Amino acid sequence: MAKIIDTHFHIWDFDLRHTFTKTDGSFDWPDESLPKIHRNILAAEAEGELIKSGVEAAIFVQCLNRCEEEVRWVEKMAEKHKVVKGIVGGLDLTQEPEELRKQIRSIPLLLGVRHILDFEEEDWLTREEVQKGLQVVMEEGKVFDCLVRPPILKHVATIAAKFPNLRMIVDHISKPYISKGTTVGLSGWKEDMSKAAEHKNVFCKLSGMVTEVDPENHAVPWSAETFRPYVEHCLEVFGAERCMFGSDWPVCKLAGAEHGQVVQLMQEILEQRGEEEREMIWRKNAIKFYKIDL
């Protein structure tokens, strides 16, 4: 198998986090109720895990909202840990647009921006001050990673229509309700993903699925067949040319999956796809979409 681009991993240092300016509840996660990942998980450990799975390059995705300090920390880590080739940072989209522009331009490794919407009202993406920020992200040629759960997924198509040159990607296939069974899980989600996919500036990240099988206890077993209906729909509506792989390591550990197991799972799901399509999903799309400098 060719080398992999992992478009979605996290690291955190609780000791350092306590020195950052806390902006919202994103700073409290993961907490003691998640012992598998409630510890410092640093760049050296991440690099070891990713390289073991055949990862050539990886993108760190924010854990903290409105936190430039986290972005600067990861930027520094990337100097030593060369597998880190990009950052999707939690910059404040609602700040003065020119301040946001300055921030973006001052971080060479910044490939995109994300905001964890779990701490906002459902209409947050539609607000004028947020969309002013998205305008800047678009003008600066960066990606907007959309962490949208099913109730908010409908907004992706609206934003994509308003900002046709903004490269957008739906993280974790929008976290459908896999735990409730295929009928409920696909209902509504399927239609909203199809609407998002109608816009050619929207891509889909095949990531973050294993933690949705049993999000409360992570005790229900899963296999490739658990996720196949969801991935097949994404591939049908977006096409292989607009889908890419992300591990969501180390969050995947909650479901008992190490990085290599998430890679193996995706290999099984994609086994019926042709070599060209697999190459796009594992590597080529990510390089082109995020503009990764290898």
C-alpha positions as CSV (number, residue, x, y, z in Angstrom):
1,M,0.0,0.0,0.0
2,A,1.2,3.5,-0.8
3,K,2.0,6.0,1.9
4,I,-0.9,7.6,3.8
5,I,-1.8,11.2,4.5
6,D,-3.6,11.3,7.8
7,T,-5.8,14.5,7.7
8,H,-6.9,14.4,11.3
9,F,-5.0,13.7,14.5
10,H,-4.8,15.5,17.8
11,I,-2.2,16.1,20.6
12,W,-2.5,17.9,23.9
13,D,-0.5,18.9,26.9
14,F,-2.7,19.5,29.9
15,D,0.1,21.3,31.8
16,L,0.6,23.7,29.0
17,R,-3.1,24.1,28.4
18,H,-3.6,25.4,31.9
19,T,-1.3,28.4,30.8
20,F,-3.5,29.3,27.8
21,T,-6.4,31.7,28.0
22,K,-9.5,29.6,28.5
23,T,-12.3,30.6,26.0
24,D,-15.0,27.9,26.5
25,G,-15.7,24.2,27.4
26,S,-13.4,22.9,24.7
27,F,-10.6,23.4,27.3
28,D,-12.2,20.8,29.6
29,W,-12.1,17.9,27.2
30,P,-11.0,15.1,27.6
31,D,-11.9,14.9,31.3
32,E,-11.5,12.2,33.9
33,S,-14.5,10.3,32.6
34,L,-12.4,9.3,29.6
35,P,-9.4,7.6,31.3
36,K,-8.1,6.1,28.0
37,I,-7.1,9.5,26.8
38,H,-7.1,11.7,29.9
39,R,-3.3,12.3,30.0
40,N,-0.8,14.3,28.1
41,I,-0.5,12.9,24.5
42,L,2.4,14.6,22.8
43,A,3.9,14.9,19.4
44,A,6.6,12.2,19.9
45,E,3.9,9.6,20.8
46,A,1.8,10.7,17.8
47,E,4.6,10.6,15.4
48,G,5.6,7.0,16.5
49,E,2.0,5.7,16.1
50,L,1.4,7.4,12.7
51,I,4.7,6.3,11.2
52,K,4.1,2.7,12.4
53,S,0.9,2.7,10.3
54,G,2.7,4.0,7.1
55,V,1.7,7.7,7.5
56,E,3.9,10.0,5.4
57,A,2.4,13.3,6.5
58,A,-0.3,14.3,9.0
59,I,-2.5,17.3,9.8
60,F,-3.0,18.4,13.4
61,V,-6.6,19.5,14.0
62,Q,-7.5,21.9,16.8
63,C,-8.8,20.8,20.2
64,L,-9.3,24.3,21.6
65,N,-11.6,27.0,20.3
66,R,-10.3,30.6,19.8
67,C,-6.8,29.6,20.8
68,E,-3.9,30.9,18.8
69,E,-1.6,29.6,21.6
70,E,-2.4,26.0,20.7
71,V,-1.6,26.7,17.1
72,R,1.8,28.2,18.0
73,W,2.6,25.3,20.2
74,V,1.9,22.7,17.5
75,E,3.9,24.8,15.0
76,K,6.9,24.5,17.3
77,M,6.3,20.8,17.8
78,A,6.3,20.4,14.0
79,E,9.9,21.7,13.8
80,K,11.1,18.5,15.4
81,H,8.4,16.0,14.5
82,K,8.5,16.1,10.7
83,V,5.4,14.0,10.1
84,V,3.3,17.0,11.1
85,K,3.0,18.9,7.8
86,G,0.0,21.1,8.6
87,I,-2.3,22.6,11.1
88,V,-6.1,23.2,11.1
89,G,-6.2,25.8,13.9
90,G,-8.9,27.0,16.2
91,L,-8.6,30.6,15.4
92,D,-11.4,33.0,16.3
93,L,-13.5,33.5,13.2
94,T,-15.5,36.3,15.0
95,Q,-12.6,38.6,15.7
96,E,-11.9,41.6,13.5
97,P,-11.4,40.3,10.0
98,E,-8.1,42.0,9.5
99,E,-6.7,40.6,12.8
100,L,-7.8,37.1,11.6
101,R,-6.0,37.7,8.3
102,K,-2.8,38.8,10.1
103,Q,-2.9,35.6,12.2
104,I,-3.4,33.4,9.2
105,R,-0.6,35.0,7.3
106,S,1.8,34.7,10.3
107,I,1.4,30.9,10.6
108,P,3.1,29.2,7.6
109,L,1.9,25.7,8.6
110,L,-1.7,26.8,8.9
111,L,-3.8,24.9,6.2
112,G,-7.2,25.6,7.6
113,V,-9.4,26.8,10.4
114,R,-12.0,24.9,12.6
115,H,-14.4,25.7,15.4
116,I,-15.9,23.0,17.7
117,L,-19.6,23.8,17.4
118,D,-20.7,21.7,20.4
119,F,-20.3,24.9,22.5
120,E,-22.4,27.2,20.3
121,E,-26.0,27.7,19.3
122,E,-27.2,25.7,16.3
123,D,-27.3,28.9,14.1
124,W,-23.7,29.9,14.9
125,L,-22.5,29.2,11.3
126,T,-25.1,31.5,9.9
127,R,-24.2,34.5,11.9
128,E,-22.8,37.6,10.2
129,E,-19.6,37.9,12.4
130,V,-18.8,34.2,11.7
131,Q,-19.3,34.6,8.0
132,K,-17.0,37.6,7.9
133,G,-14.3,35.3,9.2
134,L,-15.2,32.6,6.7
135,Q,-14.8,35.3,4.0
136,V,-11.2,35.9,5.2
137,V,-10.5,32.2,5.3
138,M,-11.7,32.0,1.7
139,E,-9.7,35.0,0.5
140,E,-6.5,33.6,2.2
141,G,-7.0,30.3,0.4
142,K,-7.4,28.2,3.5
143,V,-9.7,25.3,4.3
144,F,-12.7,25.4,6.7
145,D,-13.1,22.1,8.5
146,C,-16.7,21.7,9.4
147,L,-17.3,19.8,12.7
148,V,-21.0,19.5,12.2
149,R,-23.3,17.0,13.8
150,P,-26.5,15.9,11.9
151,P,-28.7,18.8,13.2
152,I,-26.2,21.4,11.9
153,L,-25.2,19.6,8.7
154,K,-27.9,21.4,6.7
155,H,-25.9,24.7,7.1
156,V,-23.0,23.3,5.1
157,A,-24.8,23.6,1.8
158,T,-25.9,27.1,2.7
159,I,-22.4,28.3,3.4
160,A,-21.0,26.5,0.4
161,A,-23.4,28.3,-1.8
162,K,-22.6,31.7,-0.3
163,F,-18.8,31.1,-0.4
164,P,-18.3,29.0,-3.6
165,N,-14.5,29.5,-3.5
166,L,-14.2,28.4,0.2
167,R,-12.8,24.9,0.4
168,M,-14.8,23.1,3.0
169,I,-14.6,19.6,4.4
170,V,-17.2,17.8,6.6
171,D,-15.2,16.2,9.5
172,H,-16.1,12.7,10.7
173,I,-18.8,12.3,8.0
174,S,-20.8,14.6,10.3
175,K,-21.1,12.0,13.0
176,P,-24.3,10.2,12.0
177,Y,-26.2,8.4,14.7
178,I,-24.5,5.0,14.1
179,S,-25.4,3.9,17.6
180,K,-29.2,4.0,16.7
181,G,-28.9,1.5,13.9
182,T,-28.7,2.0,10.1
183,T,-32.3,3.1,9.5
184,V,-32.2,5.9,12.0
185,G,-28.5,6.7,11.3
186,L,-29.0,7.2,7.6
187,S,-32.4,9.0,8.0
188,G,-32.0,12.7,7.4
189,W,-28.2,12.5,7.4
190,K,-28.2,10.9,4.0
191,E,-30.2,13.7,2.5
192,D,-28.2,16.5,4.1
193,M,-24.9,14.9,3.0
194,S,-26.3,14.7,-0.5
195,K,-27.2,18.4,-0.4
196,A,-23.7,19.3,0.9
197,A,-22.1,17.2,-1.9
198,E,-24.0,19.1,-4.6
199,H,-21.5,21.9,-4.0
200,K,-18.1,21.1,-5.6
201,N,-16.2,23.1,-2.9
202,V,-17.3,20.6,-0.2
203,F,-15.3,17.5,0.6
204,C,-15.8,14.7,3.0
205,K,-13.4,13.3,5.7
206,L,-13.8,9.6,6.3
207,S,-12.9,9.8,9.9
208,G,-14.2,9.7,13.5
209,M,-16.6,6.8,13.0
210,V,-15.5,4.2,15.5
211,T,-16.5,6.4,18.5
212,E,-20.1,6.8,17.2
213,V,-21.0,3.1,17.5
214,D,-21.5,3.4,21.3
215,P,-20.6,7.0,22.2
216,E,-21.5,6.6,25.9
217,N,-19.8,3.4,26.9
218,H,-17.7,2.3,23.8
219,A,-18.6,-1.3,24.6
220,V,-20.4,-2.4,21.4
221,P,-18.2,-4.3,18.9
222,W,-17.9,-3.0,15.4
223,S,-16.5,-4.1,12.0
224,A,-16.2,-2.8,8.5
225,E,-19.8,-3.7,7.9
226,T,-20.9,-1.3,10.6
227,F,-19.7,1.7,8.7
228,R,-20.0,0.5,5.1
229,P,-23.5,2.0,4.4
230,Y,-22.3,5.4,5.6
231,V,-19.0,5.4,3.7
232,E,-20.7,4.0,0.5
233,H,-23.1,6.9,0.6
234,C,-20.3,9.4,1.0
235,L,-18.4,7.9,-1.9
236,E,-21.6,7.9,-4.0
237,V,-22.5,11.5,-3.5
238,F,-19.0,13.1,-3.2
239,G,-17.2,10.7,-5.4
240,A,-13.8,9.2,-4.4
241,E,-12.2,12.4,-5.7
242,R,-13.7,14.4,-2.8
243,C,-13.2,12.0,0.0
244,M,-10.1,11.5,2.2
245,F,-8.9,9.6,5.2
246,G,-8.5,10.8,8.8
247,S,-7.7,8.7,11.8
248,D,-9.0,10.9,14.6
249,W,-6.2,9.5,16.7
250,P,-6.0,9.4,19.7
251,V,-9.8,9.9,20.2
252,C,-10.3,6.5,18.4
253,K,-8.7,4.9,21.5
254,L,-12.0,5.4,23.3
255,A,-13.5,2.7,21.0
256,G,-10.5,0.4,21.6
257,A,-8.8,1.2,18.3
258,E,-5.2,2.1,17.9
259,H,-4.1,4.0,14.8
260,G,-3.2,0.9,12.9
261,Q,-6.6,-0.6,13.5
262,V,-8.4,2.5,12.1
263,V,-6.2,2.2,9.0
264,Q,-7.0,-1.5,8.7
265,L,-10.7,-0.7,9.1
266,M,-10.6,1.8,6.2
267,Q,-8.6,-0.7,4.1
268,E,-11.4,-3.3,4.6
269,I,-14.2,-0.8,3.8
270,L,-12.4,0.3,0.6
271,E,-11.2,-3.1,-0.6
272,Q,-13.7,-3.3,-3.5
273,R,-12.6,0.1,-4.8
274,G,-10.1,0.4,-7.6
275,E,-6.5,1.3,-7.0
276,E,-6.9,4.8,-8.4
277,E,-9.8,5.6,-6.1
278,R,-8.0,4.2,-3.1
279,E,-4.9,6.3,-3.9
280,M,-7.1,9.4,-4.1
281,I,-8.7,8.7,-0.7
282,W,-5.5,7.7,1.1
283,R,-3.2,10.4,-0.3
284,K,-3.8,12.4,-3.4
285,N,-6.9,14.3,-2.5
286,A,-5.5,15.4,0.8
287,I,-2.3,16.9,-0.8
288,K,-4.3,18.8,-3.4
289,F,-7.2,19.9,-1.1
290,Y,-5.1,21.1,1.9
291,K,-2.2,22.2,-0.3
292,I,0.3,20.2,1.7
293,D,3.9,20.9,1.0
294,L,5.7,17.6,1.1
